[in-house]
Amino acid sequence: MNVIKQLKWRYATKKFDTQAILSDSKLDILKEAFNLTALSYGLQTLKLVIVADKPKREALVEHSFGQRQVADASHLLVLCIQDEINQNDVNEHFENIVDIRNTPKTILEPFKNQLNSTIETMPKDKKEDWAIRQAYIALGNLMTVCAIEEIDSCPMEGFNPEAFDQSLQLDKKGLKSVLLLPVGKRAKDDMFAELKKVRKPLSETVIEL
């Protein structure tokens, strides 16, 4: 698979084929890719909510400034951050390290204490900003995997997070929606599919020292 070729194939899909549904195997790949995203400290304080239910997605269009991709795609991926990030997240992460790698706790204790101190002294707004930046890393990872797997997608920031959280009851799960990624198959009459990519030449975007 030529990765560059696939990245050129990818575009922000404006119109999805409403009849095309992603297979379970494709969805499994996206789930695994999200779970394998490289995140700061290795802490997984993000959640991926996959909305397949059509009526639920139709109801979300009005909270997405009328953007039909939310309802017309095969599935809607909603990237969420936790409302609270605390020592429980750190301790759970290090328990996983012990269980999976069999690393002695005595070796991990200094790093765990340092990370706990960092998390506990970080103001809530800083934690949220940090978590949102992690969500963008996950979004980029998912978009690349979508391109490789020839899954069409459209990254979206234009929506009302509070309305989404209430509609999907994410607030009751201690989550906040921050990014959307409708996924599926491009419609044959999406005029944007055939447009050439507009990018600066490498000489203007890459600096080699």
TACOR-V192420 format. One record per residue. PHI is phi in whole degrees, 0 to 359 (none if undefined). PSI is psi in radians with two decimals (none if undefined). BURIAL is 1 if it has 24 or more other C-alpha atoms within 12 Angstrom, else 0. Layout:
PHI,PSI,BURIAL + PHI,PSI,BURIAL
This chain:
none,2.18,0 + 275,1.85,0 + 298,-0.75,0 + 298,-0.71,0 + 301,-0.74,0 + 290,-0.61,0 + 292,-0.55,1 + 287,-0.53,0 + 292,-0.58,1 + 291,2.50,1 + 206,2.86,1 + 287,1.72,1 + 297,2.14,1 + 268,-0.49,1 + 223,2.12,1 + 262,2.66,1 + 286,1.95,1 + 290,-0.26,0 + 265,-0.21,0 + 273,2.19,0 + 241,2.27,1 + 295,2.48,1 + 288,2.79,0 + 300,-0.60,0 + 294,-0.67,0 + 294,-0.74,1 + 297,-0.66,1 + 298,-0.67,0 + 297,-0.76,0 + 294,-0.67,1 + 298,-0.82,1 + 295,-0.71,0 + 298,-0.75,1 + 300,-0.80,1 + 293,-0.42,1 + 265,0.08,0 + 301,2.39,1 + 286,2.08,0 + 234,2.69,0 + 303,2.29,0 + 64,-0.02,0 + 80,0.04,0 + 286,2.27,1 + 256,1.44,1 + 259,0.30,1 + 253,2.73,1 + 228,2.52,1 + 251,2.06,1 + 257,2.14,1 + 254,2.03,1 + 255,1.93,1 + 261,-0.55,1 + 301,2.06,0 + 297,-0.86,0 + 302,-0.67,0 + 297,-0.70,0 + 287,-0.60,1 + 299,-0.69,1 + 292,-0.37,1 + 274,-0.23,1 + 301,-0.74,1 + 294,-0.41,0 + 269,0.09,1 + 241,0.46,1 + 56,0.62,0 + 76,0.19,0 + 285,1.98,1 + 289,-0.30,1 + 305,-0.58,1 + 302,-0.71,1 + 264,-0.56,1 + 276,-0.35,1 + 292,2.94,1 + 295,-0.83,1 + 218,2.73,1 + 246,2.12,1 + 264,2.23,1 + 244,2.03,1 + 270,2.20,1 + 235,2.65,1 + 251,2.76,1 + 284,2.50,1 + 291,-0.54,1 + 233,2.33,1 + 235,2.09,1 + 214,-2.89,1 + 297,-0.46,0 + 300,-0.67,0 + 294,-0.73,1 + 294,-0.84,1 + 297,-0.70,1 + 296,-0.69,0 + 299,-0.78,1 + 287,-0.50,1 + 295,-0.65,0 + 295,-0.69,0 + 299,-0.78,0 + 299,-0.80,0 + 293,-0.72,0 + 275,-0.71,0 + 259,-0.16,0 + 58,0.56,0 + 283,2.27,0 + 302,2.41,0 + 299,-0.55,0 + 297,-0.55,0 + 287,-0.63,0 + 277,-0.37,0 + 305,-0.81,0 + 300,-0.77,0 + 294,-0.71,0 + 297,-0.76,1 + 296,-0.69,0 + 295,-0.75,0 + 291,-0.69,1 + 300,-0.71,1 + 295,-0.72,0 + 298,-0.80,0 + 292,-0.74,1 + 290,-0.51,0 + 268,-0.13,0 + 282,2.20,0 + 301,2.67,0 + 302,-0.72,0 + 293,-0.57,0 + 290,-0.67,0 + 298,-0.75,1 + 295,-0.76,1 + 298,-0.75,0 + 298,-0.77,1 + 295,-0.68,1 + 297,-0.69,1 + 295,-0.58,1 + 294,-0.64,1 + 296,-0.62,1 + 294,-0.61,1 + 298,-0.78,1 + 296,-0.69,1 + 299,-0.81,1 + 299,-0.71,1 + 298,-0.81,1 + 297,-0.70,1 + 296,-0.69,1 + 294,-0.76,1 + 296,-0.70,1 + 302,-0.77,1 + 298,-0.80,1 + 298,-0.68,1 + 272,0.06,1 + 55,0.81,1 + 255,2.16,1 + 283,2.57,1 + 210,2.89,1 + 213,1.78,1 + 294,2.37,1 + 224,2.26,1 + 253,-0.31,1 + 280,1.47,1 + 201,2.94,1 + 263,1.73,1 + 302,-0.73,1 + 298,-0.74,0 + 294,-0.69,0 + 299,-0.80,1 + 299,-0.68,1 + 287,-0.76,0 + 297,-0.71,1 + 266,0.05,1 + 57,0.62,0 + 289,-0.57,1 + 299,-0.56,0 + 287,-0.29,0 + 262,0.09,0 + 74,0.52,0 + 240,2.71,1 + 231,2.20,1 + 285,2.42,1 + 231,-0.47,1 + 214,2.66,1 + 238,2.58,1 + 217,1.54,1 + 296,2.42,1 + 227,2.60,1 + 167,-2.34,1 + 230,2.34,1 + 298,2.51,1 + 287,2.57,1 + 297,-0.43,0 + 257,0.35,0 + 284,1.87,0 + 298,-0.41,0 + 284,-0.28,0 + 295,-0.55,0 + 262,-0.03,0 + 287,2.45,0 + 292,2.56,0 + 292,2.48,0 + 251,1.89,0 + 221,2.61,0 + 292,2.74,0 + 294,2.67,0 + 305,-0.58,0 + 297,-0.35,0 + 260,-0.24,0 + 246,-0.28,0 + 241,2.25,0 + 247,2.11,0 + 253,2.18,0 + 250,none,0
